[in-house]
């Protein structure tokens, strides 16, 4: 029985990154022997055990043979005759196919260490094409390691394109697609994930509403980058700088989906795209089974980001209407997150990346002033019934107007 550290822990140690989880592969043993040593069986599809003390996952060395389509349907063989090299051969990328012995010796039969040093994401073998989920995984690794200068090897990208052209991504489940997407959104460069999927032809399968944005022009005066797809990736990159909230990043990603629905004869204008984008957001979220919190913020951002951009032009009564429609009195945190997504949108344009977004500060000040109006004081002044709400609105509008005049002074 020989135990080796494998996968991400070895890879990230060599890159100097913090190791969060450690996985092990065990060679030359059986399930019965593992159980006799106190390991706890947890794997249903293949033999995976939890260490009795550390609770770290230990999997028996195994080989896999494809039996059907999709990322399931693999026939696994785990026995004492399976070698470490055979186990590593079934992995996706060479940088994930490095093992480390207890004495620190690396077992690297497929050149993973060299690819780490050369900053290359390369598939281990042609068996890569048997699992369509690997297209998304490679895109996620491209996003994670973009900061180190990693690129996808041409042969690997060619395999990814081949898999996409064959419709393999249709065999994935929504849950697994969202899982990979959610992880990617939390990386430092999530835009690389979507750009990679687009480069290999995979974006159109699960993200057609997003894929449709490339080639849709914006007015050059406000969008020197012109292309809406390019703008969206810039907004997502800006959102990363402003927030680690996945809901904010998803809202940044989807805020302009309505522009793909603008008739070409009206380009580059996109009047009404804010509300038009709601149906596209709903379709995307239903397809991917996106959590409600992300969908709600995305809808809010799509519908109201134009109002926030024009906040200084809005009448106090109109701004109060926006507050009411956004349910700020009960959901202030969500409204604050929307303002952050709006700031990312404003900065996600060529030449505007460092601009101050004073609209956010103004709206926050106006909201604070409106929120400071005391309902009990209104009741004490003799108002009742519907009169309470009417007077509350009047005083809130007056408070917002005062903030506006102070900023204009």
N, C-alpha and C positions, 0 to 999 in steps of 0.2 A: 504494500500500500504506500503510494507516494502522493504527496499533496503539493500543488503548485498554485501560486497566486497568478491570476490571469486577467485579461481584459483591461478595463478602464483604470484599475488601480496601478497596473504596471505602466500603461501608457501615460497617465497623468503624472506619475512620479518622475518618469524620464523627461517630461516637459516642464517639471518644476511647479505643477499645479497642485492645489490642495486635493487630497484624496478623501472622498466622502464615503464611499462604500467599497468593500473589498469582497471579491468573489474568488472562489477556489475551485479547481478541478482535481478530482481524485482518480488516480490511475492504479490499476491492478487490484481492485477489490470488488466486492459484491454488495448488493443492498442489505443482505442479511448481516454481513460483517459490520456495515455502517450502523445498523440498528443495534447490534450487540455492543457497540462502543458508545451508545447513548445518543447518537445523532437522531434527529427528528425528521421524518419524511414529510415534505411539504409539496413537492412537485406532483402534478397529476399526469402531465403528458410525458415526462421523462424523470429519471431519478434525481431529485434535488433534496438536500437535507440541510437542516440548521445545526450548527455546531452546538453541542450541549452547554458550552460555557459562553462563547462569544456571540452566538446566534447569527454568525455570518453564514452565508449560503455556500454549501459545498455540493457540487454536481459531479456525478460519475462521468468519466470520459465517455464520449459517445460519438457515433457517426449518424448521419441522417440521409434518408433517401426520399426524394419527392414522390408523392403518390397522387397528387391532384393539383388543382389550381389554387392560387391565393397564397397566403402566408401560413396556412394550416395544412393539414394533410401530409405531414412528414412522418415517415416511418423511422423511429429511433432505435439504434442498437447500442446498448450499454452493457459491457461485459469486461472481464479481466483481460481479454485479448485486444482491446482497443488501446492504441498508443496515444501518447500526448500529441504527437504530430498529426495524427488523424483527427483528433478533437479540434486542434487549432485550424485545420484545413477547412472545416465547415463554417468558420467565422466570416464576417462580411468584409472587413478591411484589414490590411496587413498590420496597421498600427494597433488593432484590437486582437491580433493573433500572436502576441508575445506572452510567454509565461516566465515566471520567476521561481526558481527552486528555493527551499528554505535557507540555503547558504548564500543567496543573492545572485546566483548564476542565472543568466538569461537564457531561455530556450526560444530561439527566434528563427524557425526554419523557413519563413517566407519573406524575410527582409523588412520586417516592420520597423526595426530601429533605424535602418537607413532611410526609410520613407519618413520617419519622424524628423530626422535630421535634414532631409531635403524638402520637408513640408509638403508632402504629397499624400493625398487620399487615394489609395489604390485597392482594388478588390483582390481577394486572396486567390480565388479560382473562378472558373466559368460557372460554378454552381451558384454564384451570386444571383443569376437570373431566376433562380427557383423561388425566390422570396421577394415579391413586389414591395413589401414594407421597406426593403433596403434602399429603395429610391428615396424615400422620405428620410430614412436614417442618415444617409450620406449627405442629403441636403442639410439636415440638422447639424451634423459634424462640421460641414462647411461653414455654417453660421457660428458654431462654437469656437472653431479654431481659426477663423478669419483673421483675428487680431495677431496671430502668430505667422501669418503669411501663407497658410495652407491653400492649395488649389487641388481640384479634382483631376486625376490623371485622365488623359484623353481617351484611353481604352475603357476606363470605368464609366466615363460620361457617355461613351458610345453604347455601352451595355444598358445604361439607364434609359437612353433614348429608344433603344430597341424594345425594352420592356414597356415603355409608355406607348410606343407605336402599336404594340400588340394588345393594348387594352388591359394589361395586367393590373393596373391600379384600380380598375373597376371591381376587382375581387377583394379589395380591402374592406374592412368594416369601418363605419363612421367613428366608432370609439377609438380604434387604433390610429386613424388619421388625425383625430383631434388630439390624442395623447402626444403624438410626435409634434404637432403644430404648437400645442401649448408649451411644450418644453422649449421649442425653438423661439417662441415669443419671449421667453424669459432669458434668452441668451443676450450677449452684448451687441450682436449684429443679426437680429432676426430677419432683416431685409434680405440677407444673403440666402436664407432658407427659401424664400419665395422667388428670388431671382434665379436660384439654382433649379427649382422645379419648373420655372418657365423655360429655362435654357434647354432642359431635356424633354420638354413637351408634356410635363406632368401637371402643370398648374390648371390646365383646362378641364381636367377630370373632376376634381373636388372643389376647385375654386374658380368656376367659369365667370362669376360676377367680377372677380378681381382680375382675371386674365383679360377680360374685355376692355380694361382701362388703357392698356398700351395702344398707342396710335390715336387716342382721343386727345385733341389739342385744347389747350387753355389760352386765354388772352396773354400775349407776350409781355404786356405791360406789367401784369401782376404775377405772371408765371414765366420767368425767363427760361425755365427748363422745358416749357411748352407741354410735353407729354404728361398726361394724367397718371399713367403707370409709374413713370419716373418720379413724379411729385409724390405719389403715395408712398413709395419706398423712402423718400427723403423725410416725409412726415413720420413714418415709423421709426426711422433712425433718430429723429428729434425726440420722439416720445421716450425712447430709451434713456436719453440724457435727462429727461424731466421726471421720470417715474419708473419704479420697478413693479407697478401694478399691472398685471396681465390684462385687466379689463380696459385700462387706459390705452395700452398698446394695441389691443384688438379694435378699440374704437378708432384709433389713428389709422389702422389698416383699412377700415371699412367706411370711413367718413364720406368718401366721394364716390361710392359705388353708383350713385344715381347719374353721374356724368356719362356712364356708358349707355344710358338710356336716352340721352339727348339725340334727336334726329340730326344726322350729319349736316343737313342744310342750315342748321342753326349754329353750328360750330363757328368760332370757339366759345360762344356764349352758352351758358348752362343754366338758364333761368328755371327755377323750380327743382333743381337737382336734389336739394336737401330733402324734400318730402318724397321725391321719386325714389330715393335710395332706400327707403324703409322696406319696400317689398323685396328688394335685392338682398338686404341684410337678413330679412326673415327667411328667405329661401336658403341662403348660405348657412345660417344658424341651424335651420331644421335639418339640412343635409349632413352637417358635421356634428349635430347634437351638442351645440355650444351651450355652456352653462347659462342660466337665465341672467345672472348678474352682468355677464359680458354682453349678452344680447341687448339688455335694457340700456346699458350705457352707450352701446354702439348706435342704437336707435335715437337716443337723446342727442348725441353728438351730431349725427347726420342731419336731424331735423333743425337743430338750433345753432349750428356753428356759424351760419351766416348772420344770424341775429347778434351773436357775441362779437363777431368781427366788426359789425356796424354799431356797436353799443353806444358810441358817442353821438350817433345820429338819431337814435331812438328817443321818442318822447318818454318821459318818466312813466306814464300810464302804460305804454307799450312794454317797457322793461318790466314793470310789475306783472303784466300779463305773461311774459316769458317766465318769470319766477313761479307764478301759479301753475303754468302748464308743465314746468319741470318738477313740480312738487318739492320745491326747495325747503318748505317749512318742515316737512317730515323726512326728507332725504337730502340733508345738506352735504353729506359726504359725497354722494353720487354727483351732485351738481358741481362740487369742487373738482372732482375727477374729470367732469366734462370740460371745465375751464382749462384744465391742464392739457387735455386732448386738443382743444382749440388753439392753445399756445403752440403746440407741436405743429399743427396745421399751418399756422402763420409763419413759423420759422422753417418749414419744410419746403422752401423755395430758394432757387439759386440767387445768392446775394442777400438773402434775408435771414440767414442762419443765426446771426447774433443780434438781431433786432430786439428791442424791448417790446413787450406786448402789454401796453398800458391798459388795453381794454379789460384784461383780467383783473388788474388792480382796481379799476373803476367799478366794475360789476361787483366785486367783493365788497367794496366800500358802500355801494348802493344797497346791497343786500343786508349788510350789517345795520345800516341806518333804518331800513324798512323793518328789519327783524326786532329792532329796539322799541318799536311802538308797543305800548302796554295796553292790552285788551281790557284789563281790569280798570284802567283809568278811563277808558271809553265808557264802560258800564257805569262807573262812578259819576260820569258827567251826564247821566240820564238817558243814554241810548239803550234801546232794547230791540229784540227781534232782528229783522233784516237791517234795521238801522245800525246795528253794531258792525256788521260786515261792511256796509257802505261807508261808515265813518272810518273803519280800519283801513279800507282801500284809499280813502281820501288822505288820511294822515301818512300812509306809506308813500303815496305818490308825492306828497309834499316833502317828505324826508329825502326821497330819491332826487327830487328837483333841487333840493338844497345842496346835496353832494355834487350834482352836476354843475351847479353855478359856482361852487367853490373851486372846482377843478378848472373851470373856464376862466376864473378870475386871474 
